[in-house]
């Protein structure tokens, strides 16, 4: 059967797309295979994010300190000195001597050129590069500490989640207790989010402080097997320490964006910019700063977001496989994902791009309208048909 798409075109429905994707998996695949693959991919992404943060700090330090703050005003010196040659007779001995002297003193500016001999002068930038990288590590560590202790509480307040007790919903607590026993974890706190949309997430800094939060809509619309699959997915996030990583990744992305924005603003409006404009020949240094700042403010956040979303997609696959390990029932979670993908009520009032990656399904309007089928390197979740296909491949 085919479903009519907007505009009269006909596209395969969810079940047909899933059946096609299942064929790509070998009949001997197990959840252990999926877990091993995604652990390797996730570790690589974490390393890339840390390296990106340190590199950005080094770039900012290496540019702001030597050029912007006048420690090594190579660009300004070069443009100023070369301008002086315009007033001299090019046929005179004085012109030739001045040229040799200026070239020797302006070598750092020629790093961008083809003169290989200038590489030795690059060492003067090393202290600034190391200082920038060190400052980035310190700031990143400070943000990580805050996120570690306060990030979960901040997110729960953001979505208006309320903690509940077993007396209010004994069946829900029974399901959570079953899954935490299967996972060998302490009992997490259980929160309800006052939203009719179907969604859930887990948070906390470690299993001892884990939290499972579900919407009132999900609690009302899923049967017990489906609810068990969703809870098992969230318990897998806690078991795999995804809850900690997701907080840290979100913090690092935020810090990278803030650092790039600060660099751009101080370049355009700060002391370095004014000195570049006021000093003779300083426009060269200012141009270098502005170009670097603009490129960094565009490219770095995109790279950080790309790494974060790639990490998030891998952790969703891993949690799906972990849920099967706990329930031994891939159909339960697969059925829940089908229902969630067709839910038309996005959490637009409570969720945002900073927290969307934490939910079992992307809660934003764009993904809801596409029934979670968008496949992009900037998507926080894999396409739902791919997730269901992986689960059903385990059930063969």
C-alpha positions as CSV (number, residue, x, y, z in Angstrom):
1,X,0.0,0.0,0.0
2,X,1.2,3.5,-0.7
3,X,0.3,6.8,0.9
4,X,-0.4,9.9,-1.1
5,X,2.2,12.6,-0.6
6,X,1.5,16.3,-0.8
7,X,1.1,17.5,-4.4
8,X,-0.3,14.2,-5.6
9,X,2.9,12.2,-5.7
10,X,3.0,8.7,-4.1
11,X,5.8,7.6,-1.8
12,X,6.4,4.4,0.1
13,X,4.8,4.4,3.5
14,X,6.8,3.9,6.7
15,X,6.4,0.1,6.9
16,X,7.6,-0.4,3.3
17,X,10.7,1.8,3.8
18,X,11.5,-0.1,6.9
19,X,11.2,-3.5,5.1
20,X,13.7,-2.3,2.5
21,X,16.1,-1.1,5.1
22,X,15.9,-4.4,7.1
23,X,17.4,-6.2,4.1
24,X,20.7,-4.3,4.5
25,X,21.4,-6.1,7.8
26,X,22.8,-9.6,8.0
27,X,20.6,-12.3,9.6
28,X,23.2,-12.9,12.3
29,X,23.2,-9.3,13.7
30,X,22.8,-8.9,17.4
31,X,22.4,-5.9,19.7
32,X,25.9,-6.5,20.9
33,X,27.1,-5.8,17.3
34,X,25.2,-2.5,17.3
35,X,26.5,-1.5,20.7
36,X,30.1,-2.1,19.9
37,X,29.9,-0.1,16.6
38,X,28.2,2.9,18.2
39,X,30.5,3.0,21.2
40,X,33.5,3.3,18.8
41,X,31.8,6.0,16.8
42,X,30.7,8.0,19.9
43,X,34.2,7.9,21.4
44,X,35.7,9.4,18.1
45,X,33.1,12.2,18.1
46,X,33.9,13.2,21.7
47,X,37.6,13.4,20.8
48,X,36.8,15.6,17.8
49,X,34.6,18.0,19.9
50,X,37.4,18.4,22.4
51,X,40.0,19.0,19.7
52,X,37.7,21.6,18.0
53,X,37.3,23.5,21.3
54,X,41.1,23.5,21.9
55,X,41.8,24.5,18.3
56,X,39.4,27.5,18.5
57,X,41.0,28.6,21.7
58,X,44.5,28.4,20.1
59,X,43.3,30.3,17.0
60,X,41.8,33.1,19.1
61,X,44.9,33.3,21.3
62,X,47.2,33.1,18.4
63,X,45.5,36.0,16.6
64,X,44.3,38.3,19.3
65,X,47.5,38.3,21.4
66,X,50.2,38.8,18.8
67,X,48.3,40.8,16.2
68,X,45.4,42.4,18.0
69,X,47.1,43.3,21.3
70,X,50.3,44.5,19.7
71,X,52.6,41.8,21.1
72,X,53.7,41.0,17.5
73,X,52.1,43.6,15.3
74,X,53.6,42.0,12.2
75,X,50.9,42.9,9.7
76,X,50.8,46.6,10.9
77,X,54.6,46.8,10.8
78,X,54.9,45.4,7.3
79,X,52.2,47.6,5.8
80,X,53.7,50.7,7.4
81,X,57.3,49.9,6.5
82,X,56.5,49.0,2.9
83,X,54.5,52.2,2.5
84,X,57.7,54.2,3.4
85,X,59.4,52.9,0.3
86,X,57.0,54.8,-2.0
87,X,58.7,58.1,-1.0
88,X,62.2,56.9,-2.0
89,X,64.0,56.7,-5.3
90,X,63.8,53.0,-6.4
91,X,67.3,53.4,-8.1
92,X,69.1,54.5,-5.0
93,X,71.3,52.3,-2.7
94,X,69.2,53.6,0.3
95,X,66.1,52.0,-1.3
96,X,67.8,48.6,-1.7
97,X,69.2,48.6,1.9
98,X,65.7,49.6,3.2
99,X,64.1,46.8,1.3
100,X,66.3,44.1,2.7
101,X,65.8,45.4,6.2
102,X,62.0,45.5,5.9
103,X,61.8,42.1,4.4
104,X,63.8,40.6,7.3
105,X,61.5,42.3,9.9
106,X,58.3,41.6,8.1
107,X,58.8,37.8,7.7
108,X,55.8,36.8,9.9
109,X,53.5,38.6,7.6
110,X,54.8,36.5,4.7
111,X,53.7,33.2,6.3
112,X,50.7,33.3,4.0
113,X,53.1,33.6,1.0
114,X,55.5,31.1,-0.6
115,X,58.6,32.0,1.3
116,X,59.5,28.7,3.2
117,X,62.2,30.4,5.2
118,X,59.6,32.3,7.2
119,X,58.5,29.1,9.0
120,X,61.2,29.6,11.5
121,X,59.6,32.9,12.6
122,X,56.3,31.1,13.3
123,X,57.7,30.1,16.7
124,X,57.1,33.6,18.1
125,X,53.3,32.7,17.9
126,X,53.7,29.5,20.0
127,X,53.2,31.1,23.4
128,X,50.0,32.8,22.3
129,X,48.7,29.6,20.7
130,X,49.4,27.6,23.9
131,X,47.9,30.3,26.1
132,X,44.7,30.3,24.0
133,X,44.4,26.6,24.1
134,X,45.0,26.5,27.8
135,X,42.3,29.2,28.4
136,X,39.9,27.2,26.3
137,X,40.6,24.1,28.4
138,X,40.0,26.0,31.6
139,X,36.8,27.6,30.4
140,X,35.6,24.3,29.0
141,X,36.3,22.6,32.3
142,X,34.4,25.3,34.2
143,X,31.4,24.9,32.0
144,X,31.6,21.1,32.3
145,X,31.6,21.3,36.1
146,X,28.5,23.5,36.1
147,X,26.8,21.2,33.7
148,X,27.8,18.2,35.7
149,X,26.2,19.5,38.9
150,X,23.4,21.8,37.7
151,X,22.6,20.9,34.1
152,X,20.0,18.3,34.8
153,X,18.0,20.5,37.2
154,X,18.1,23.4,34.7
155,X,16.7,21.2,32.0
156,X,13.9,19.8,34.2
157,X,12.9,23.4,35.2
158,X,13.0,24.4,31.5
159,X,10.4,21.8,30.5
160,X,8.3,22.3,33.7
161,X,8.8,18.7,34.7
162,X,7.3,17.6,38.1
163,X,8.6,14.7,40.2
164,X,6.0,12.0,41.0
165,X,5.8,9.3,43.6
166,X,4.7,5.6,43.2
167,X,1.3,6.5,44.8
168,X,0.4,8.6,41.8
169,X,1.2,6.0,39.2
170,X,2.1,2.6,40.4
171,X,2.1,0.9,37.0
172,X,4.6,3.4,35.6
173,X,6.9,2.9,38.6
174,X,6.6,-0.9,38.2
175,X,7.8,-0.6,34.6
176,X,10.7,1.7,35.6
177,X,11.6,-0.7,38.4
178,X,11.6,-3.7,36.0
179,X,13.9,-2.0,33.6
180,X,16.3,-0.6,36.2
181,X,16.6,-4.1,37.7
182,X,17.3,-5.6,34.2
183,X,20.0,-2.9,33.7
184,X,21.5,-3.3,37.1
185,X,20.9,0.3,38.0
186,X,19.6,2.3,41.0
187,X,16.0,3.5,40.9
188,X,15.9,6.8,39.0
189,X,13.6,9.6,39.8
190,X,10.5,9.8,37.7
191,X,9.2,13.1,36.3
192,X,6.1,13.9,34.3
193,X,6.1,16.7,31.7
194,X,2.7,18.4,31.4
195,X,2.4,18.0,27.6
196,X,0.0,16.1,25.5
197,X,2.8,15.3,22.9
198,X,4.4,11.9,23.0
199,X,8.0,12.1,24.1
200,X,10.5,11.2,26.9
201,X,14.1,11.8,27.9
202,X,16.6,10.9,30.6
203,X,19.1,13.1,32.3
204,X,21.4,13.3,35.3
205,X,25.1,13.3,35.9
206,X,25.4,9.5,36.6
207,X,23.2,6.4,37.3
208,X,23.0,7.2,41.0
209,X,21.4,10.6,40.1
210,X,19.5,9.5,37.0
211,X,16.1,10.9,36.0
212,X,13.5,9.6,33.6
213,X,11.0,12.1,32.3
214,X,8.0,11.4,30.1
215,X,5.1,13.5,28.9
216,X,1.6,13.0,30.1
217,X,0.6,12.3,26.5
218,X,3.0,9.4,26.2
219,X,1.9,7.9,29.5
220,X,-1.8,8.0,28.3
221,X,-1.3,6.8,24.7
222,X,1.1,3.9,24.9
223,X,0.3,0.3,26.0
224,X,2.5,-1.4,28.5
225,X,4.8,-3.1,26.0
226,X,5.4,0.2,24.2
227,X,5.9,2.1,27.5
228,X,8.4,-0.6,28.6
229,X,10.3,-0.1,25.3
230,X,10.5,3.6,25.8
231,X,11.5,3.3,29.5
232,X,14.2,0.7,28.5
233,X,15.5,3.1,25.9
234,X,15.9,5.8,28.5
235,X,17.4,3.4,31.0
236,X,19.9,2.4,28.4
237,X,20.9,6.1,28.1
238,X,21.5,6.2,31.8
239,X,23.4,2.9,31.7
240,X,25.7,4.0,28.9
241,X,26.3,7.4,30.6
242,X,24.7,9.2,27.6
243,X,23.0,11.5,30.1
244,X,26.4,12.9,31.2
245,X,27.8,13.1,27.7
246,X,24.7,14.9,26.3
247,X,25.0,17.6,29.0
248,X,28.7,18.0,28.4
249,X,28.2,18.1,24.6
250,X,25.5,20.8,24.9
251,X,27.7,22.9,27.2
252,X,30.7,22.6,24.8
253,X,28.7,23.7,21.8
254,X,27.3,26.6,23.7
255,X,30.8,27.7,24.9
256,X,32.2,27.4,21.3
257,X,29.4,29.6,19.9
258,X,29.8,32.2,22.7
259,X,33.6,32.2,22.2
260,X,33.3,32.8,18.5
261,X,30.7,35.5,19.0
262,X,32.9,37.2,21.6
263,X,35.9,37.1,19.3
264,X,33.9,38.7,16.5
265,X,32.6,41.5,18.7
266,X,35.9,42.3,20.3
267,X,37.5,42.4,16.9
268,X,34.9,44.7,15.4
269,X,34.3,47.0,18.4
270,X,37.1,46.3,20.9
271,X,40.5,47.8,21.6
272,X,42.2,45.7,19.0
273,X,40.0,47.1,16.3
274,X,40.5,50.7,17.4
275,X,44.2,50.4,17.6
276,X,44.3,48.9,14.1
277,X,42.4,51.8,12.8
278,X,44.3,54.5,14.7
279,X,47.8,53.2,14.0
280,X,49.6,54.0,10.7
281,X,49.4,51.0,8.5
282,X,47.3,49.2,11.1
283,X,44.5,48.4,8.6
284,X,46.4,45.3,7.5
285,X,46.3,43.8,11.0
286,X,42.6,44.8,11.4
287,X,41.7,43.1,8.1
288,X,43.4,39.9,9.2
289,X,41.5,40.0,12.6
290,X,38.2,40.6,10.9
291,X,38.6,37.9,8.3
292,X,39.7,35.3,10.9
293,X,36.8,36.3,13.3
294,X,34.2,36.1,10.6
295,X,35.4,32.8,9.3
296,X,35.6,31.4,12.9
297,X,32.1,32.7,13.8
298,X,30.6,30.9,10.8
299,X,32.6,27.7,10.5
300,X,33.3,26.7,14.1
301,X,29.6,26.7,15.3
302,X,28.7,24.7,12.2
303,X,31.4,22.1,12.9
304,X,30.5,21.9,16.6
305,X,26.8,21.4,15.8
306,X,27.7,18.8,13.2
307,X,29.8,16.8,15.7
308,X,27.1,17.2,18.4
309,X,24.3,15.9,16.1
310,X,26.4,13.0,14.8
311,X,27.1,12.0,18.4
312,X,23.4,12.3,19.2
313,X,22.4,10.1,16.3
314,X,24.9,7.4,17.4
315,X,23.6,7.4,21.0
316,X,20.0,7.0,19.8
317,X,21.0,3.9,17.9
318,X,22.9,2.6,20.9
319,X,20.0,3.2,23.3
320,X,17.6,1.4,20.9
321,X,19.9,-1.6,20.9
322,X,20.3,-1.4,24.7
323,X,16.5,-1.3,25.1
324,X,16.3,-4.6,23.2
325,X,18.9,-6.1,25.5
326,X,16.8,-5.1,28.5
327,X,13.4,-6.1,27.2
328,X,14.2,-8.9,24.7
329,X,11.3,-7.4,22.8
330,X,12.2,-5.2,19.8
331,X,8.6,-5.0,18.7
332,X,7.6,-3.0,21.8
333,X,10.0,-0.1,21.1
334,X,9.4,-0.3,17.4
335,X,5.7,0.1,17.9
336,X,6.2,3.0,20.3
337,X,8.5,4.7,17.7
338,X,5.8,4.3,15.1
339,X,3.3,6.1,17.3
340,X,5.7,8.8,18.3
341,X,6.6,9.5,14.7
342,X,3.0,10.1,13.8
343,X,2.3,12.3,16.8
344,X,1.4,15.8,15.5
345,X,1.9,17.7,18.7
346,X,5.4,19.1,18.9
347,X,6.8,20.4,22.2
348,X,7.3,23.8,20.7
349,X,6.6,25.6,23.9
350,X,8.9,23.7,26.1
351,X,11.7,22.2,23.9
352,X,14.3,24.1,21.9
353,X,17.3,23.3,19.7
354,X,19.5,23.1,22.8
355,X,17.5,20.3,24.4
356,X,15.9,18.6,21.3
357,X,18.8,16.0,21.2
358,X,17.9,14.7,24.6
359,X,14.4,13.5,23.7
360,X,13.7,10.0,22.3
361,X,12.1,11.8,19.3
362,X,13.0,15.3,18.0
363,X,10.3,17.4,19.5
364,X,10.6,20.4,17.1
365,X,7.9,21.2,14.6
366,X,10.0,20.6,11.4
367,X,10.8,17.0,12.4
368,X,7.2,16.4,13.5
369,X,5.9,17.5,10.1
370,X,8.2,15.2,8.3
371,X,7.3,12.3,10.6
372,X,10.9,12.0,11.7
373,X,12.1,11.1,8.3
374,X,14.5,13.9,7.7
375,X,18.1,12.6,7.1
376,X,20.7,15.3,7.5
377,X,24.1,15.7,9.0
378,X,22.5,18.3,11.3
379,X,19.7,16.1,12.4
380,X,19.7,15.3,16.1
381,X,18.0,11.9,15.6
382,X,18.3,9.2,12.9
383,X,15.3,8.7,10.5
384,X,12.7,6.7,12.4
385,X,12.4,4.1,9.6
386,X,16.1,3.4,10.0
387,X,15.7,3.0,13.8
388,X,12.7,0.7,13.4
389,X,14.5,-1.3,10.7
390,X,17.4,-2.0,13.1
391,X,15.1,-3.1,15.8
392,X,13.1,-5.4,13.5
393,X,16.3,-6.8,12.1
394,X,17.0,-8.1,15.6
395,X,13.5,-9.8,15.7
396,X,14.1,-12.0,12.6
